[in-house]
Amino acid sequence: MVTYMRKNIFSRILNPSKKNIFSLTKMSSSVSSTSENLIETEKIGNVFMIGINRPEHRNAVNPETAQELIKAFKQFEADKDSLVAVLHGKGGNFCAGFDLKALSQLDNTNFSLKDPNSSDEAPMGPSRMLFSKPVIGAISGYAVAGGMELALLCDIRIMEESAVMGVFCRRFGVPLIDGGTVRLPQLIGLSRAMDLILTGRPICGKEALEFGLANQLVATGTALGRACQLASNIAQFPQECMLTDRRSVYNSVYNSSSIKNALQFEYVEGIKVISTESIAGAQKFTSGIGKHGSFNLGKPSKL
């Protein structure tokens, strides 16, 4: 794993033009082809980029890559200045799932998986981890089988028009054991999840957007740039309030036993933010900042 710092292009992400978004994406994809690092990380301002770098295998994840992915996400979690992560694949594909060549070389005598109750390490790497900060997926090319499960791990998915998702492992008897059967129904509903899980069929950009599998659909070659732009925008918000709301959403969906318990959690966590960020935010608004729906929080809005 290797980490890069390129502060000189951060300003282009904060104030992007279409040209800048496109060139950032193309640059990040092409640089990877000569690197020997399975995972490349790059910090740009408050955005922590994690790139799967096995383009010759369509970024399929083998055990070594899975371990490097875990290291990268732990690095993101530990870095207080990294507020949002962007997960992407180098060389035109997000991730083609677990490396079936590596799987084919295993047998009952050398095959073992760690139980979720005892370890956060999953076959694809970080798919059992519960992140405390947002993760955005930049989906290009193939995001299938375990690669789709990694995409589901993200809070938001920016998908290119030509990208393809799907439970392609259905063809070979490889189960979804990286959160696919858990997260997919929560994201798109039981009926649509069953459609994709039982048939294994591909789902492309427009249909993925209609399903709610993709949050935004962008032109081919621009997902990474758009994801970085979105990440930098999210990083500018008051962080304690945003992270509190994010925790409450996940608690409501996965942990809460009733709506009453979910509402109680929301209240207990949210009330703490009033004194730390909300009052100061309200004072900014009364001074003219953010009025008329403006997201420019650096100066008062024009009346």
LOVODREN-97457 format. One record per residue: residue in three letters; x, y, z of N, C-alpha, C, O in turn. Coordinates in steps of 0.02 Angstrom, whole numbers. Example, Ala and Ser with C-alpha at 12.3 -4.5 7.8 and 13.67 -1.06 7.14 Angstrom:
# LOVODREN-97457
- ALA  660  -284  390  615  -225  390  660  -165  390  712  -166  423 .
- SER  642  -112  354  684  -53  357  645  2  394  670  57  402 .
This chain:
# LOVODREN-97457
- MET  43  -59  0  0  0  0  44  62  0  95  63  35 .
- VAL  26  112  -38  66  173  -43  19  232  -36  -38  231  -58 .
- THR  44  285  -4  5  345  7  36  403  -30  96  413  -27 .
- TYR  -5  442  -65  17  500  -102  -15  562  -72  -70  558  -44 .
- MET  18  619  -78  -10  683  -58  -7  729  -119  48  741  -146 .
- ARG  -65  755  -142  -64  801  -199  -109  860  -182  -164  866  -209 .
- LYS  -85  904  -139  -124  961  -117  -136  1010  -174  -184  1048  -173 .
- ASN  -92  1009  -225  -97  1058  -278  -159  1048  -321  -179  1094  -356 .
- ILE  -190  989  -319  -251  979  -359  -314  980  -316  -369  972  -342 .
- PHE  -306  991  -251  -364  992  -207  -410  1050  -224  -471  1042  -222 .
- SER  -382  1107  -243  -423  1165  -260  -466  1151  -320  -521  1179  -326 .
- ARG  -443  1108  -365  -483  1091  -425  -543  1048  -406  -594  1050  -440 .
- ILE  -536  1008  -353  -592  967  -331  -643  1010  -294  -704  1000  -302 .
- LEU  -620  1057  -253  -666  1100  -217  -705  1145  -264  -763  1161  -251 .
- ASN  -673  1166  -319  -706  1210  -367  -699  1179  -436  -665  1208  -479 .
- PRO  -730  1121  -448  -717  1084  -508  -754  1111  -569  -809  1137  -563 .
- SER  -723  1106  -626  -757  1113  -690  -763  1043  -719  -732  997  -693 .
- LYS  -802  1034  -772  -809  969  -802  -742  944  -827  -727  884  -823 .
- LYS  -701  989  -852  -636  970  -878  -591  944  -822  -556  894  -831 .
- ASN  -593  978  -764  -550  956  -709  -572  889  -682  -529  847  -666 .
- ILE  -637  877  -676  -661  813  -651  -637  757  -697  -614  705  -673 .
- PHE  -643  768  -762  -625  716  -810  -550  701  -806  -530  643  -806 .
- SER  -509  754  -803  -436  742  -803  -413  710  -739  -366  670  -740 .
- LEU  -444  725  -682  -426  692  -619  -440  618  -623  -399  577  -602 .
- THR  -499  600  -650  -517  530  -655  -470  492  -701  -446  438  -683 .
- LYS  -455  520  -758  -412  487  -806  -341  480  -778  -309  428  -788 .
- MET  -317  531  -744  -250  528  -715  -245  473  -664  -198  434  -665 .
- SER  -295  468  -618  -292  418  -565  -296  348  -593  -266  302  -565 .
- SER  -333  338  -649  -340  272  -678  -277  250  -713  -258  192  -710 .
- SER  -244  296  -748  -187  277  -788  -124  267  -747  -82  225  -764 .
- VAL  -116  306  -694  -56  300  -653  -49  230  -624  7  205  -616 .
- SER  -105  197  -609  -104  134  -573  -74  76  -612  -50  28  -582 .
- SER  -74  80  -677  -58  21  -717  14  -2  -709  29  -60  -721 .
- THR  58  43  -688  128  24  -680  148  13  -607  205  -3  -592 .
- SER  101  22  -561  117  15  -490  111  -57  -469  70  -95  -495 .
- GLU  153  -77  -420  151  -145  -394  110  -149  -330  103  -203  -301 .
- ASN  84  -93  -306  45  -92  -245  -26  -117  -258  -59  -93  -304 .
- LEU  -48  -164  -218  -116  -191  -226  -169  -140  -210  -223  -140  -240 .
- ILE  -155  -97  -162  -200  -43  -142  -161  22  -140  -107  24  -110 .
- GLU  -187  73  -171  -155  139  -168  -201  188  -132  -260  192  -146 .
- THR  -172  224  -85  -210  275  -49  -181  343  -64  -121  351  -75 .
- GLU  -225  392  -65  -204  460  -83  -247  508  -43  -308  505  -46 .
- LYS  -216  552  -7  -252  601  34  -250  669  0  -196  697  -12 .
- ILE  -309  696  -14  -314  762  -45  -357  804  1  -418  797  2 .
- GLY  -326  849  39  -363  887  88  -392  841  140  -356  803  172 .
- ASN  -458  843  149  -493  800  197  -521  737  165  -557  699  198 .
- VAL  -505  726  101  -531  668  65  -477  614  61  -421  627  40 .
- PHE  -495  553  82  -449  497  83  -470  448  28  -523  417  32 .
- MET  -429  442  -24  -445  400  -81  -413  332  -74  -354  326  -58 .
- ILE  -452  279  -87  -428  210  -83  -441  177  -150  -499  169  -171 .
- GLY  -388  157  -184  -394  128  -250  -371  55  -252  -315  40  -233 .
- ILE  -414  11  -276  -396  -59  -286  -355  -63  -351  -377  -39  -403 .
- ASN  -296  -92  -347  -248  -87  -402  -226  -156  -427  -168  -176  -420 .
- ARG  -274  -192  -456  -258  -254  -492  -294  -251  -560  -334  -295  -576 .
- PRO  -278  -201  -600  -317  -191  -662  -313  -249  -710  -360  -260  -749 .
- GLU  -258  -287  -708  -253  -345  -753  -301  -401  -735  -312  -446  -774 .
- HIS  -329  -397  -674  -379  -446  -651  -447  -411  -640  -489  -436  -602 .
- ARG  -457  -355  -672  -517  -314  -662  -528  -299  -588  -585  -294  -565 .
- ASN  -473  -292  -553  -473  -276  -481  -507  -327  -437  -535  -311  -385 .
- ALA  -506  -390  -460  -529  -445  -417  -485  -447  -355  -425  -436  -358 .
- VAL  -515  -463  -299  -481  -461  -234  -457  -531  -215  -498  -577  -208 .
- ASN  -392  -539  -206  -365  -600  -178  -351  -589  -104  -360  -533  -80 .
- PRO  -331  -640  -66  -321  -630  7  -273  -574  25  -283  -538  73 .
- GLU  -220  -566  -15  -171  -512  -1  -203  -443  -10  -192  -398  30 .
- THR  -242  -436  -63  -275  -372  -76  -327  -357  -21  -334  -300  -1 .
- ALA  -361  -409  1  -410  -400  55  -377  -372  118  -404  -327  150 .
- GLN  -319  -398  135  -283  -373  194  -261  -301  185  -263  -261  232 .
- GLU  -239  -284  124  -218  -215  111  -277  -167  113  -270  -110  135 .
- LEU  -335  -190  91  -395  -148  96  -412  -134  168  -430  -78  186 .
- ILE  -407  -185  210  -421  -175  281  -373  -124  311  -394  -80  348 .
- LYS  -309  -130  294  -259  -82  318  -276  -11  296  -270  37  335 .
- ALA  -297  -4  234  -312  63  207  -371  94  244  -369  153  261 .
- PHE  -424  55  256  -481  82  291  -466  96  365  -494  143  393 .
- LYS  -424  56  395  -403  71  464  -363  135  466  -368  174  514 .
- GLN  -323  147  415  -285  209  411  -332  268  404  -322  320  437 .
- PHE  -383  261  363  -434  313  356  -469  327  422  -478  384  442 .
- GLU  -489  274  457  -524  282  520  -481  317  573  -506  356  613 .
- ALA  -416  302  572  -371  329  623  -351  401  610  -329  436  655 .
- ASP  -357  423  548  -335  491  529  -391  541  542  -441  541  507 .
- LYS  -382  583  592  -433  631  611  -446  684  558  -499  713  555 .
- ASP  -396  696  516  -404  746  463  -437  719  401  -457  757  357 .
- SER  -443  653  396  -478  623  339  -551  615  358  -569  573  400 .
- LEU  -594  654  326  -664  657  346  -710  614  303  -762  592  326 .
- VAL  -691  603  240  -731  562  195  -683  520  153  -631  544  131 .
- ALA  -701  457  142  -661  413  99  -696  403  32  -757  404  28 .
- VAL  -655  394  -20  -681  376  -87  -648  310  -107  -587  306  -112 .
- LEU  -690  260  -117  -666  194  -138  -677  187  -214  -731  200  -239 .
- HIS  -624  166  -249  -628  161  -322  -582  106  -346  -542  79  -307 .
- GLY  -587  90  -410  -543  40  -440  -500  72  -493  -522  117  -529 .
- LYS  -439  50  -498  -392  76  -548  -402  41  -615  -419  -18  -618 .
- GLY  -391  78  -669  -388  48  -735  -455  35  -768  -458  -4  -816 .
- GLY  -509  66  -743  -573  62  -778  -625  16  -749  -682  16  -772 .
- ASN  -608  -23  -698  -656  -67  -665  -654  -55  -589  -601  -46  -560 .
- PHE  -713  -56  -558  -716  -49  -486  -688  -111  -452  -637  -107  -418 .
- CYS  -721  -168  -461  -697  -231  -433  -739  -288  -460  -801  -285  -458 .
- ALA  -706  -340  -485  -741  -398  -514  -754  -453  -463  -767  -510  -481 .
- GLY  -749  -436  -398  -765  -485  -346  -703  -520  -319  -647  -497  -329 .
- PHE  -714  -575  -285  -658  -614  -258  -623  -650  -316  -656  -672  -363 .
- ASP  -558  -656  -311  -518  -687  -364  -533  -762  -366  -511  -799  -322 .
- LEU  -569  -784  -417  -589  -854  -421  -529  -900  -434  -532  -960  -417 .
- LYS  -476  -874  -462  -416  -914  -470  -387  -932  -402  -366  -989  -390 .
- ALA  -386  -883  -357  -362  -896  -289  -409  -945  -253  -386  -989  -217 .
- LEU  -475  -937  -264  -523  -982  -233  -516  -1053  -259  -524  -1101  -222 .
- SER  -502  -1060  -324  -497  -1127  -354  -439  -1167  -328  -439  -1229  -334 .
- GLN  -390  -1134  -297  -331  -1169  -272  -339  -1191  -200  -293  -1220  -171 .
- LEU  -399  -1179  -171  -412  -1199  -102  -449  -1266  -101  -482  -1284  -150 .
- ASP  -444  -1302  -45  -484  -1361  -34  -504  -1364  39  -489  -1318  77 .
- ASN  -538  -1415  59  -564  -1419  127  -510  -1421  180  -524  -1408  239 .
- THR  -449  -1436  161  -395  -1441  211  -360  -1374  223  -329  -1364  275 .
- ASN  -366  -1327  174  -331  -1263  184  -379  -1204  178  -357  -1147  169 .
- PHE  -444  -1217  183  -494  -1164  176  -525  -1149  244  -550  -1193  278 .
- SER  -524  -1087  262  -556  -1066  325  -575  -992  320  -540  -953  288 .
- LEU  -630  -974  352  -651  -905  356  -662  -886  429  -680  -928  470 .
- LYS  -651  -823  444  -661  -799  512  -734  -781  522  -766  -749  480 .
- ASP  -761  -803  579  -830  -790  596  -841  -716  611  -799  -685  643 .
- PRO  -897  -686  588  -910  -615  601  -912  -598  675  -897  -541  693 .
- ASN  -931  -646  718  -932  -631  790  -863  -627  820  -854  -600  875 .
- SER  -813  -653  785  -745  -653  812  -698  -607  774  -643  -592  799 .
- SER  -717  -584  715  -671  -544  675  -708  -499  626  -761  -517  600 .
- ASP  -680  -439  615  -707  -393  564  -679  -407  495  -698  -374  447 .
- GLU  -633  -455  491  -601  -470  427  -644  -518  386  -660  -573  409 .
- ALA  -663  -496  327  -706  -535  282  -666  -556  220  -611  -530  209 .
- PRO  -692  -602  180  -655  -624  121  -634  -566  75  -579  -566  47 .
- MET  -679  -517  67  -663  -459  25  -625  -405  63  -606  -354  34 .
- GLY  -613  -416  127  -574  -369  166  -616  -331  217  -630  -358  270 .
- PRO  -637  -269  202  -668  -226  252  -744  -230  256  -774  -189  290 .
- SER  -775  -278  222  -848  -276  215  -886  -288  280  -947  -279  281 .
- ARG  -853  -308  333  -886  -314  399  -871  -255  444  -898  -251  499 .
- MET  -829  -210  421  -810  -152  462  -867  -102  465  -903  -92  416 .
- LEU  -874  -70  522  -924  -17  531  -886  49  536  -856  64  588 .
- PHE  -889  87  484  -850  149  481  -885  205  519  -946  208  521 .
- SER  -845  247  550  -873  304  587  -881  365  543  -910  415  565 .
- LYS  -855  362  482  -857  420  436  -883  397  368  -879  338  352 .
- PRO  -908  443  328  -938  424  263  -887  395  214  -828  414  213 .
- VAL  -912  348  173  -873  318  119  -914  324  55  -973  305  54 .
- ILE  -884  350  2  -917  356  -62  -884  309  -112  -823  305  -115 .
- GLY  -924  272  -149  -898  227  -200  -902  259  -269  -955  284  -288 .
- ALA  -846  258  -306  -844  281  -375  -845  220  -419  -795  185  -426 .
- ILE  -903  205  -449  -914  141  -482  -904  148  -558  -941  183  -592 .
- SER  -853  113  -583  -840  112  -654  -832  39  -676  -816  -4  -636 .
- GLY  -844  26  -741  -834  -42  -767  -875  -93  -728  -935  -84  -717 .
- TYR  -842  -148  -709  -876  -201  -673  -872  -191  -597  -818  -180  -570 .
- ALA  -929  -196  -564  -934  -198  -491  -980  -257  -476  -1039  -248  -462 .
- VAL  -953  -317  -480  -994  -377  -479  -972  -425  -424  -915  -422  -400 .
- ALA  -1019  -470  -405  -1006  -520  -353  -980  -484  -290  -1014  -439  -265 .
- GLY  -922  -504  -264  -895  -471  -205  -881  -398  -216  -881  -358  -169 .
- GLY  -868  -378  -279  -858  -308  -294  -922  -268  -284  -919  -210  -263 .
- MET  -978  -298  -299  -1042  -265  -285  -1052  -259  -210  -1079  -209  -186 .
- GLU  -1031  -309  -173  -1037  -306  -100  -994  -250  -71  -1014  -217  -23 .
- LEU  -935  -238  -100  -895  -181  -78  -930  -116  -94  -927  -68  -55 .
- ALA  -963  -112  -152  -1001  -52  -170  -1058  -40  -120  -1072  17  -103 .
- LEU  -1091  -94  -98  -1145  -88  -50  -1121  -63  17  -1159  -35  56 .
- LEU  -1057  -75  31  -1027  -51  94  -1026  25  98  -1026  53  152 .
- CYS  -1025  57  40  -1019  130  37  -1085  164  55  -1139  136  44 .
- ASP  -1080  224  83  -1140  263  100  -1175  289  37  -1236  292  33 .
- ILE  -1134  307  -13  -1160  336  -75  -1121  303  -132  -1061  292  -127 .
- ARG  -1156  289  -187  -1124  260  -246  -1134  305  -307  -1191  318  -328 .
- ILE  -1079  329  -335  -1080  368  -397  -1062  319  -453  -1007  292  -454 .
- MET  -1109  307  -498  -1102  255  -548  -1098  283  -618  -1137  327  -637 .
- GLU  -1051  258  -658  -1046  280  -727  -1098  246  -770  -1120  190  -755 .
- GLU  -1118  278  -824  -1171  253  -868  -1156  184  -896  -1201  144  -907 .
- SER  -1092  170  -907  -1072  106  -937  -1055  53  -886  -1038  -3  -904 .
- ALA  -1059  70  -822  -1040  23  -769  -1093  -32  -762  -1151  -24  -781 .
- VAL  -1071  -89  -735  -1115  -147  -728  -1108  -175  -657  -1052  -186  -633 .
- MET  -1164  -186  -624  -1165  -222  -561  -1202  -288  -571  -1235  -298  -622 .
- GLY  -1195  -333  -523  -1230  -396  -528  -1199  -449  -484  -1140  -445  -466 .
- VAL  -1240  -498  -465  -1217  -554  -424  -1191  -608  -471  -1221  -662  -476 .
- PHE  -1137  -594  -506  -1110  -639  -556  -1086  -705  -526  -1080  -755  -562 .
- CYS  -1072  -705  -461  -1048  -767  -428  -1103  -820  -425  -1090  -877  -408 .
- ARG  -1166  -800  -441  -1220  -848  -442  -1204  -906  -489  -1225  -963  -476 .
- ARG  -1169  -893  -544  -1155  -943  -595  -1110  -999  -569  -1111  -1054  -597 .
- PHE  -1070  -985  -517  -1018  -1033  -497  -1027  -1059  -425  -982  -1091  -398 .
- GLY  -1084  -1046  -395  -1097  -1072  -328  -1057  -1038  -274  -1040  -1069  -223 .
- VAL  -1041  -975  -284  -1004  -937  -233  -1054  -892  -197  -1084  -848  -228 .
- PRO  -1064  -900  -131  -1115  -863  -95  -1095  -791  -81  -1036  -773  -84 .
- LEU  -1144  -751  -65  -1133  -683  -42  -1120  -685  33  -1166  -692  73 .
- ILE  -1056  -679  53  -1039  -682  124  -999  -620  145  -963  -620  194 .
- ASP  -1007  -566  106  -977  -502  123  -1031  -448  130  -1020  -390  111 .
- GLY  -1088  -467  156  -1141  -420  172  -1192  -410  117  -1238  -369  125 .
- GLY  -1186  -445  62  -1232  -434  6  -1305  -449  23  -1349  -410  5 .
- THR  -1317  -505  57  -1387  -523  74  -1414  -481  131  -1474  -480  143 .
- VAL  -1369  -445  166  -1390  -403  222  -1404  -332  198  -1455  -303  215 .
- ARG  -1358  -304  160  -1364  -234  140  -1410  -222  81  -1447  -173  79 .
- LEU  -1409  -268  32  -1447  -255  -30  -1522  -247  -17  -1552  -200  -44 .
- PRO  -1555  -291  22  -1627  -281  35  -1642  -215  71  -1694  -185  60 .
- GLN  -1596  -194  114  -1607  -131  150  -1602  -72  102  -1636  -21  111 .
- LEU  -1561  -78  51  -1551  -22  4  -1605  -18  -48  -1628  37  -64 .
- ILE  -1627  -75  -76  -1672  -72  -133  -1737  -110  -122  -1779  -112  -167 .
- GLY  -1746  -141  -64  -1807  -178  -50  -1800  -252  -65  -1758  -273  -105 .
- LEU  -1842  -292  -33  -1838  -365  -37  -1850  -390  -108  -1811  -432  -133 .
- SER  -1902  -365  -141  -1919  -391  -207  -1864  -380  -258  -1845  -427  -294 .
- ARG  -1838  -320  -261  -1785  -305  -309  -1720  -340  -290  -1682  -362  -334 .
- ALA  -1707  -346  -225  -1647  -382  -203  -1650  -455  -224  -1601  -483  -248 .
- MET  -1708  -486  -216  -1717  -556  -236  -1708  -564  -312  -1679  -613  -334 .
- ASP  -1732  -517  -349  -1722  -517  -422  -1648  -523  -439  -1628  -566  -478 .
- LEU  -1608  -480  -409  -1536  -480  -425  -1499  -540  -395  -1455  -568  -427 .
- ILE  -1517  -558  -334  -1481  -612  -300  -1497  -680  -330  -1451  -721  -339 .
- LEU  -1560  -693  -346  -1578  -759  -372  -1558  -769  -445  -1538  -825  -464 .
- THR  -1562  -717  -485  -1545  -724  -556  -1472  -711  -571  -1445  -738  -620 .
- GLY  -1439  -671  -530  -1370  -653  -543  -1361  -608  -603  -1305  -596  -625 .
- ARG  -1416  -582  -630  -1413  -544  -692  -1377  -477  -684  -1373  -450  -629 .
- PRO  -1350  -451  -739  -1318  -385  -736  -1370  -330  -729  -1425  -335  -755 .
- ILE  -1351  -277  -696  -1392  -217  -691  -1347  -158  -708  -1296  -147  -676 .
- CYS  -1367  -120  -758  -1326  -65  -783  -1349  2  -756  -1395  5  -715 .
- GLY  -1316  55  -778  -1323  120  -748  -1394  146  -738  -1413  161  -681 .
- LYS  -1433  151  -791  -1499  181  -786  -1544  141  -739  -1579  169  -697 .
- GLU  -1544  75  -747  -1587  33  -705  -1562  34  -632  -1603  34  -586 .
- ALA  -1496  36  -623  -1469  40  -555  -1491  104  -520  -1505  103  -460 .
- LEU  -1494  158  -558  -1518  222  -530  -1592  217  -512  -1612  241  -459 .
- GLU  -1631  186  -555  -1703  177  -541  -1715  133  -480  -1761  144  -442 .
- PHE  -1673  82  -472  -1678  36  -415  -1658  70  -349  -1679  48  -296 .
- GLY  -1617  122  -353  -1589  152  -293  -1522  121  -275  -1494  136  -222 .
- LEU  -1496  78  -319  -1431  49  -308  -1376  100  -319  -1326  101  -284 .
- ALA  -1386  143  -369  -1341  199  -382  -1375  262  -357  -1435  271  -366 .
- ASN  -1337  307  -326  -1364  371  -303  -1361  424  -357  -1406  465  -363 .
- GLN  -1308  422  -397  -1301  468  -452  -1273  431  -512  -1233  385  -504 .
- LEU  -1294  450  -572  -1270  421  -634  -1231  475  -672  -1257  529  -684 .
- VAL  -1169  459  -690  -1126  508  -724  -1097  477  -787  -1100  417  -797 .
- ALA  -1068  520  -828  -1038  498  -890  -978  452  -876  -945  458  -825 .
- THR  -965  408  -923  -908  362  -917  -843  403  -910  -831  450  -948 .
- GLY  -803  384  -862  -739  418  -850  -742  474  -800  -690  505  -787 .
- THR  -801  488  -770  -806  545  -724  -828  526  -653  -835  571  -612 .
- ALA  -837  462  -638  -862  444  -572  -814  464  -516  -835  488  -464 .
- LEU  -750  453  -527  -701  468  -475  -699  543  -461  -698  564  -403 .
- GLY  -699  583  -513  -698  656  -503  -760  680  -467  -756  722  -423 .
- ARG  -819  654  -487  -880  674  -455  -882  651  -382  -905  687  -338 .
- ALA  -857  591  -368  -855  566  -300  -810  609  -256  -827  623  -198 .
- CYS  -753  629  -283  -707  672  -245  -738  741  -232  -731  768  -177 .
- GLN  -773  768  -282  -807  832  -273  -859  826  -218  -864  870  -175 .
- LEU  -899  773  -220  -951  763  -170  -920  753  -101  -946  780  -51 .
- ALA  -866  715  -97  -832  704  -33  -807  769  -3  -814  781  57 .
- SER  -777  811  -45  -751  875  -20  -807  921  4  -799  959  51 .
- ASN  -865  917  -30  -923  956  -8  -948  933  60  -963  973  104 .
- ILE  -953  867  69  -976  839  133  -928  857  189  -948  869  246 .
- ALA  -863  858  173  -812  873  223  -816  945  249  -787  961  301 .
- GLN  -851  989  213  -856  1058  234  -913  1071  283  -916  1125  314 .
- PHE  -958  1022  291  -1014  1032  338  -990  1025  410  -938  995  422 .
- PRO  -1028  1052  459  -1013  1038  529  -1014  962  541  -1065  929  531 .
- GLN  -957  936  562  -948  863  561  -983  826  617  -1009  772  605 .
- GLU  -985  854  676  -1017  817  731  -1091  805  717  -1116  751  730 .
- CYS  -1125  855  691  -1196  848  675  -1207  797  619  -1250  754  624 .
- MET  -1167  802  566  -1174  756  510  -1161  684  531  -1198  639  511 .
- LEU  -1108  673  570  -1092  605  592  -1144  577  641  -1158  517  641 .
- THR  -1172  621  681  -1225  600  728  -1286  577  689  -1315  524  705 .
- ASP  -1307  614  639  -1364  594  597  -1349  529  560  -1393  486  554 .
- ARG  -1288  521  537  -1269  460  501  -1274  399  548  -1301  347  528 .
- ARG  -1249  406  610  -1253  351  658  -1326  333  673  -1343  274  679 .
- SER  -1368  384  677  -1438  371  692  -1472  333  636  -1514  289  649 .
- VAL  -1455  349  574  -1484  313  517  -1465  239  520  -1508  196  513 .
- TYR  -1401  225  530  -1379  155  533  -1409  118  593  -1426  59  588 .
- ASN  -1415  153  649  -1446  121  707  -1519  104  692  -1542  50  710 .
- SER  -1554  150  660  -1624  139  644  -1634  80  597  -1681  41  605 .
- VAL  -1590  73  549  -1597  21  498  -1575  -48  523  -1608  -98  509 .
- TYR  -1520  -50  560  -1490  -115  576  -1494  -136  650  -1494  -196  665 .
- ASN  -1498  -89  695  -1491  -106  766  -1554  -98  808  -1565  -136  855 .
- SER  -1595  -50  791  -1652  -34  833  -1706  -88  830  -1720  -115  777 .
- SER  -1736  -103  888  -1788  -154  892  -1858  -127  880  -1905  -165  869 .
- SER  -1865  -60  882  -1931  -30  872  -1922  43  852  -1868  71  860 .
- ILE  -1975  73  825  -1971  144  807  -1961  187  869  -1928  239  866 .
- LYS  -1990  166  925  -1980  204  987  -1907  205  1008  -1880  257  1027 .
- ASN  -1875  147  1004  -1803  144  1021  -1762  185  973  -1713  218  992 .
- ALA  -1781  184  909  -1744  222  859  -1752  297  872  -1703  335  867 .
- LEU  -1812  318  889  -1823  389  904  -1786  411  967  -1761  467  971 .
- GLN  -1782  366  1016  -1745  381  1077  -1671  390  1063  -1639  437  1088 .
- PHE  -1643  345  1022  -1573  351  1003  -1561  416  966  -1512  452  981 .
- GLU  -1604  432  919  -1598  494  882  -1597  555  928  -1556  600  919 .
- TYR  -1642  555  977  -1646  611  1024  -1584  616  1068  -1554  669  1074 .
- VAL  -1565  560  1099  -1509  561  1146  -1444  583  1112  -1406  621  1140 .
- GLU  -1434  558  1051  -1372  577  1015  -1377  647  987  -1329  685  990 .
- GLY  -1435  664  960  -1442  729  927  -1441  788  975  -1415  841  957 .
- ILE  -1468  779  1035  -1471  835  1082  -1402  860  1103  -1394  918  1122 .
- LYS  -1352  815  1098  -1284  834  1117  -1255  886  1069  -1210  924  1088 .
- VAL  -1280  887  1007  -1252  930  956  -1277  1002  962  -1246  1048  936 .
- ILE  -1334  1011  996  -1364  1078  1000  -1314  1130  1026  -1306  1184  998 .
- SER  -1280  1112  1081  -1234  1160  1113  -1167  1165  1077  -1134  1217  1080 .
- THR  -1148  1112  1042  -1081  1112  1011  -1080  1141  940  -1030  1171  919 .
- GLU  -1136  1133  903  -1135  1157  834  -1199  1194  813  -1196  1241  773 .
- SER  -1256  1175  840  -1319  1201  814  -1330  1275  829  -1351  1313  786 .
- ILE  -1314  1296  891  -1324  1367  909  -1278  1411  867  -1300  1463  841 .
- ALA  -1215  1390  860  -1169  1428  819  -1192  1430  746  -1184  1481  712 .
- GLY  -1220  1374  722  -1246  1373  654  -1304  1419  644  -1309  1453  593 .
- ALA  -1349  1422  694  -1406  1467  690  -1384  1540  689  -1413  1581  655 .
- GLN  -1331  1555  727  -1304  1623  728  -1275  1642  660  -1281  1699  638 .
- LYS  -1243  1595  626  -1218  1608  559  -1275  1624  512  -1270  1669  470 .
- PHE  -1330  1586  518  -1387  1596  474  -1417  1666  484  -1434  1700  436 .
- THR  -1423  1687  547  -1453  1753  561  -1408  1809  536  -1431  1865  525 .
- SER  -1343  1795  527  -1297  1845  500  -1300  1849  424  -1268  1892  394 .
- GLY  -1338  1803  393  -1346  1805  321  -1315  1747  284  -1326  1740  224 .
- ILE  -1276  1706  318  -1243  1650  285  -1293  1593  274  -1329  1574  319 .
- GLY  -1295  1567  213  -1338  1510  197  -1410  1526  184  -1450  1480  176 .
- LYS  -1429  1590  181  -1498  1607  168  -1516  1594  95  -1473  1591  51 .
- HIS  -1581  1586  83  -1608  1572  15  -1581  1506  -12  -1575  1498  -73 .
- GLY  -1565  1458  32  -1543  1393  11  -1472  1390  -13  -1451  1340  -43 .
- SER  -1433  1441  0  -1363  1442  -24  -1321  1392  16  -1326  1389  78 .
- PHE  -1279  1354  -20  -1231  1309  13  -1162  1340  16  -1114  1306  35 .
- ASN  -1156  1403  -2  -1093  1439  6  -1091  1465  77  -1121  1517  93 .
- LEU  -1056  1429  121  -1056  1446  192  -999  1492  211  -987  1503  271 .
- GLY  -964  1519  161  -908  1562  177  -925  1635  181  -886  1674  209 .
- LYS  -983  1655  155  -1001  1726  156  -1076  1732  156  -1111  1686  133 .
- PRO  -1103  1790  180  -1175  1799  182  -1206  1798  112  -1175  1820  64 .
- SER  -1267  1772  108  -1303  1771  45  -1331  1839  29  -1346  1879  74 .
- LYS  -1337  1853  -35  -1367  1917  -56  -1442  1914  -47  -1474  1864  -62 .
- LEU  -1469  1969  -22  -1542  1974  -10  -1578  1987  -76  -1639  1992  -77 .
